[in-house]
Amino acid sequence: MPYIGGEARRALVPVEYGKDWTDFFQKGGTIGQFLELLQDARLVGAAVASGDKEASKSTVGSHKTPRNGIFSYKPVDINGAYANGHLYYTIQRHIVQTDEKSGQVGEGLETVIVRSDGNLLFSYTPPTVSGMKLAPVRKLSDGTLIEKEPKPSPYATWEWDSIHDYLKGRSKTRSLLAIVREIVSLLKQTIWLPNEEDYYALALVVPVTYTQAIFDAVPSIHANGPMGSGKTQLGNALAKLCMNGSVVGQVSAAAAARHIDETRGFVVIDDIEAIAKKTGKDGTFNEFVQFLKQGYNRHSAVKVWTDVKAGMKNEKLNFFGVKFLSNTLGSDFILGSRLIRIQTLVIPEGTHTNFRDFSVEEQDRLRELRNELHTWAFMNADKVNNTYHSVHAGRTDRQTEIAAPLRTIAQICGDPEITTKLEACLARQQVQQESFTDDPAGALKVAVRNLIKQGYDTITLTHVGLELALLLEANNARSSTTEIAKWKRPS
């Protein structure tokens, strides 16, 4: 293998045709079948570096494997990763095969890794140096050094049939604009939102989850509103649309932390009132809230979590990714700066109320849509990466940082309406952040300006208060839940 000089693949003779290629052709194997088997051949070795100095350098995930030398050890956590210019997706597939000699049917699960250039990879442990006491390393068959054995998400949303079509080059997807428009339509049939632009922002979040490994920072969604305003319903709908979507409720901080790490996708944390508290007695949960604050950025999201309820056990967990948080009391200022706030309200009387969950037929459509989004993400990884760096070039403030993935997807859609709706939603986020102070005058001015834009020439204090409720969180500038916020006071 080390002397091949290029990517090495192993084409296997199907069991029913015998032990070798002579048996294959003697038992009726055709050239067409042979060529198809070559396309499915496993990648089992990486290219060998040339002898020049630059090519022999060890790099993270390099496809060039140096023959001899001592190098920096920079492994990659490959689960849901973006490395070497490729997206990676770990999946388990179920293999059933009949043994030709015994006739016995055997079956089992195999973990494989899909690379966005259409290669199927496997992990292996190369032999250690003879005569030296060395810890083994773990690699993928493309030469990428990996931290640990690849582990598929228990909530994996990309199905093998769709993956197989992608690897065969048979996949076709619609334009991203068509996909996003369908997501907007699905959200509108599921829940009523007071701000029209929020449907479009949420629809853009969905493809962001499928490409989130490409971005340096991603936003999380905060659904804030009174009881019975549809927060849970919205979270459930998004979990059915997003990559590796899952929902957790009232669980311990340690369980929630491990869940985020193993999911490597979109996580809904419902009714999480703790994020609104300034202080609390549960130190472990306060630590979890701190991790939520850091989980928006890939560089700060990997932490060693100490589980005090499990004998101070240390675990290295990755919190990076888009999350959905819902509650009634809002969030503190620091966490709020990493969130896209979606206001939910009880449906007004007289409003069309034929909102519903997805039917059985629609569940099948959602499965197809998830597969299509996975395929689109892998087919367009380079485009997303290049557009993102164009959109994000020279930007450093946090609001722009978390908005960049949404603007990237909107730019790829290429639709002025979607861009306008997104910018309206983002502008409201800026108002909320600037108004998170003890002086509500700034928010008051924005509320009155919005009412004027809507065509009102006469307004009441109640009308202004309702407009402010759309702009601000219920917990804005309050030190306790019993305190009346300044923006709610008529004075």
N, C-alpha and C positions, 0 to 999 in steps of 0.2 A: 504493500500500500504506500509507503513513504516514497517509493521511486516512480510512481505513475506520472507525477508532474502536473496533474490537473485534478478537477473534481472527479472522484471515482464513484461509480454506481454499480450496483449488483443486480442483475436481472435474474430472477429465479424461475426455474422450470415449474409450471403448475403440477401439483402432485398427481393429477389424473393422467398426465402425459409421461410419467416415468421419472428417472433419476437425473438424466442429462439431456443435452440438446439433440443428441442422436436419437434418443427415445422420442423426443418431442416431434421431430419431423417424420420418424418412422410410423408414429401413431396418428398421423394426419394433421399435425400442426402446419399452419400456413404461414407464408411470409407476412401477410397482413396481421395475423395474431402475434407473430414475433416482433414486429415493429411496435405494436400496441404494448407488449410487455416491456420493450425498451423504454417507452415513454413513462411507464409506471415504475421503472427501476429505482431502487432506493439509493439515496446519496449516502455513501459509507465512508468517504474520505475527502479531505480538503486538498487544495492545490499546495504544492511545495514551493517555498520561497526560493527565489534565485539567490545566488551567492553574494550579491552586492550588499553594501552596508545598510541602505535604506530599506530594502526589501526584507532584510532579516530582523527588522525591529518587530517586537511583539506589540500588537495593538488589540484593544478591546474588540472581541468578535471578529478578528481578522480572518479572512479566508486564506491567508498565507500562514502556513505553519512552519516555523523555523526548524531546521534539523537538529542543531545543537546550540547550546548557549544558556545563559541565565537571564531571565526577563522579569519585569514587573508582573505581579499577579492581579489582574483586573477582571474578575468574572462578572457576568451579567445575570440579573434575575430575569430569566427569559419569559416568565409567565405574563402574557399580555404586554410584551416589551416592544420598543422600537429601537433597533440597533442595526448597524451596518447599512443604514438607509432602507431597512425593511421592517415591516410589521411582522410580529410573530404571534401565533395563536395556538395554544395547547389544547388538544382534544383527545378523548378516549374513543376508540372504535372497537366494536364487538366483532371478533373473528370466529367463524365456524368453519371447520375444515375436516374432511374425511381422510383418515390414514389409509393409504393404498394397500399396505400389507395386511393390517388387522381388520380394516373395514370399520373401525370404531370412529365415531364422530367426536372430535374434540373442539372445545371452544374456550374463549377467554377474552380478556380485555387488553388492548395494547395502547399505550400512550404515544402519540405522535405530535409533531410540531409542524404547523403550516407556516411557510414563509411567503411573504407577499409577492415574490417573483414567480410563484407557482411551484416551488419545491416542497417536498415532504421530507421532514428531517426526523432523526432519532437521536437519543442521547446514549452515550457510552462512556466507559472509563478506560482510557488508554493505559497500557502497561507502565509501571514505574521503572526507574533506572535500576538496572541489575546491580546488586551489591550496596545500595544506598538505602538508608531508612528514610523514605519520603512518603508524605501523605499523598494519596491519589488525587487527581483532578477529575473534573467532570466536564465533558464537552458535547456539543452537538455535532452531527455528522457534516456540518459545513465548516467546522473548525472553531466555532464560537465557544469560548470558555464560559461555563455557567456556574452560578453560586451553588445551586442545589438541583436535585432531580426535578424536572418539569412536572407540574401538578395541574391537571385540568380543573377549571372552576366547576363546582357542583351545580352551578346555574348556567352552564355553557349554553349559548343560544345559536351557535353555528352548527348545523346538522351535517352529518357525514355525507349524505347524498349531495348537498349543495357544495361542500368542500371538494368532493370527487369531481364534480362538474368543473369547478374552478381549476383544479389541478390538470384536468384534461383540456382546458382551454375552450370549454363549451359554454361558459357563463356569459350571460347578457344582462345588463341592468338598464333601467331607465335613467334619464337625466336626474341629477340631484334635485333640481327644481321640481320635477314631477313628484319625486318622493316626498319632499318637504311639504308640498301642497296637500298630498294625501294625509300626512301626519296632522296638519292643521285641521283638516276636515274631521279626522278621527277624534281629536281633542275637543272640537266644538260640539260633537254629539255626546260627549262624555260629561262635560262640566260647564257651568256658566261662570265666566270671569268678567268682572266689571271693566277691565281694561282690555280692549280688543288686541292691542299690540302684544299682550302677554302670550296669546296663542302662538304667535309667530316666533317669539323668543324661545318658548318651550319646544316648538317644532325644530328649531335649529340646535337645541341642546341634544336632541336624539342622535343625529349623526356625529356630534362631537363625542359622545360616549364611545362610538365605534372607532374613533381615530384619536382618542385622548392620549395614548402613549406618545404621539408625535409632539404634543404641546408641552411647554415648560410649566404652564400654569393653566388651571381650568376653574370655571366657576362652579359653585354648588347652588342649588335652588332652595329657597326658603319660602314655603307657603304659609302665610300668616293671615289669620282671620278668626272670627268667632266660631263657636261650636256649631256644627251642622251646616258649615259653609262649603263643604266638598273637598277639604284638604286631603283626607284619606282616599277619596275616590280619585283625585288627581294623581296622587302618588302611585296608586295601583295601576292606573292607566299608563303612566310613564314607565313603570317597571315592566309592563308587557311590550313596550316599544323599544326600550333601550338595550344596550349590550349587556348580557349576563345580569339582567335585572332581578332584584330580590327585595323583599320587604321584611323589616324587623320591627318589632314593637317595643314593649317594655322589657328590655333585657339588661343584664349587668353590663357595666362599662367594658370589662374584659371580654365578654362574649361579643359585644358589638365591635370591638377592636379586631378580634380574630375574624369575625364575619367579613369586615371590609377587606382585610388582607387576602382571604381565600377567594373572595368573589371576583376581584380584579375586573369590576364592571360598575354598574349603576346600583347604588344601594339607597333604599328608602328607609329613613328612620322616622317613624310616625310618633306624634305627640311627645316631642322631646322638649319639655318645658324647661329643663335644666339649662339650656343655652341662654335663657333670658336672665338667669340669676347672677347677681354680682358676687355673691359668696355662697358657700354651701357646706354642709357637714360631710358629704360624701367626697372624700379626697380623691378616690380613684376616679369618680365620674368627672370631677373637676379636671383631672389629668387628661381624661378622654376628650373633654371640651377643648383643652389646649391643643391636642393632636388634631382635632377638627379644624382649628384655626390654622394649623400648619399644613394640613392635607391638601390644600389647593395647589401647592408648589411641589414639583417632583423632587427637588433637591432637599426640601425640609420634611418631606412626608415619610421618610423611612426612619423609624425610631425603635429603640429597644423598650419594649413595654414590660413593666414589672407587675405581675399579677399578685397583689398582696393577699388575695384569698386562696392562692394556690401555692403557698409556701415560698413567696417571693421569687417565683419562677420568672426568668427572663426570656422574652421572645422577641425576635426581630420581625417587626410587622411593617407593612407598606400601606399607608393610608391614602395614597394618591388616587385621585379620580373624582368624577362628578357624583355628588350625593344630593339627596332630596331630604330636607328637614321640614317638619311641619309642627306648628304649635299655635297657641292663642296669644301668648305674651310677647312675642318678638324675640330679638336677640340682642346681645350686648354690642357695643359700637365696633369693637375690634373684629369679632366674628362676622358682623354684618358687612364689613368692608370686603369680605371674600364671597359674599352671597349675592345672587340675583333674587330680589324679593318679589314674590307674586302675591298680590292681594286677593284674598277670597272673601266673599260676602254671601250672606243668605240671599237667595234669589228673591228679588222684589215681587210683590203681588202683581199679577197681570202679565208677568214675563213668561214666554214660552218655556214650559217645564218638561218637555219630553226628552230629558237627559237620561241616559241608561248606560249600563255596563255592556261590554262587548258580548255579542251572541256567540253561539257555538260556531256558526259559519265564519263569523268575523275573527274568532280565535285562530282558525286555520289561515285566514288572510294575514293575521299578525305574524304567524310563524313564517310565512312566505316573505313578508316584509322584512323581518329580522335577517333572514338569510340573504336577501337582496342587499341590505345595508352592510352586512359583513363583506359581501362580495365587492360592493362598490368601494368600500374603504380599502380593501387590499388591491383593487385595480387602480386606485387613485392616490395611493400613499405618497408618491412623489409630488403630485399636484398639490395635495393638502400641505405637505411640508414646505414647498416653495412659496405657495400663497401665504402661508402663516408667517414666514420670515419676511415677506414683503409687507404684510399688514403690520407686523409687530416691530419692524426695524426702528431702532432708536427710541422705543417707548420704555419707560421705567416705572411709572406710577402704577399702583396696584389696581385701580379701577380699569385702566387701559389694559393691564396685563390679563385680568380675568375675562375681559370682553373680547380679547383678540381671537380666541377659538371661534366664538360666535360670529364675529365679523369675517373670519376666514371662510366659514361655511356659507355665510350670506353672499360673499363675493363670488364664490364658486357657483352659487345658484344663479347669479347674474340677473336678478329681478329687482327693479327699483322699489316695488311695493314692499317686498320682504326687507330690504335694506332700510327703508323709511320706518317700518314698524319696529324693527330691532332698535334703531337709534332712538325712537320715542321711548321705548322701554328702558334703554340705558340712561337716557336723560333723566328719567324719573328716579333711577337709582342714585344718580348724582345729587339730586335734590334731597333725597332721604338722608344721604350721608352728611350733606352740609347742614341739614336741619336737626341733626342729632345733638342738640345743645340745649342749655336751659333758656335760651332766647328763641322763641318760636316765630319771631318776626319774619325771618327769611322764608319759612314755609308758608306763612300767611300770605305774603306777597305772591308766591307762586300759585297758591290756591285761587286767589282773586284773579290773577292773570289767566289761569285756565278757564275760569267761569266766563270771563270776557270773551275768550276765544271761542267758547261754545255758544256765544250769541246772547247771553243774559245781560240786560241793562238794569235789572233790579234783583237784588239778592238779600237773603236774611242771614242772621248768625247761624241758624241751623244749617242752611245751605252751605255756608263756608265750612262749618264743622264737618259736614259729610264729605266735602272735597278734601279737607285735611286728612280725614280718615283713610282716603285712598292713597295719600302721599306718605303717611307716617305709620309706624308700627304702634300697636296698642300700648306697648311698654316704653315708648319713646320718652326719654328724659324723666323717668320715674324711678325712685329709689325703692319703692315697694308697690305691690299690686293694689293696695287700698288707696294709694295716693292718686288724686286727680291730676292728670297731666296738665301742664300749663297751656298747651294748645287747645285743650278742651274747655278752658275757662272763658266765659263771655268777655271778661275784661281784656 
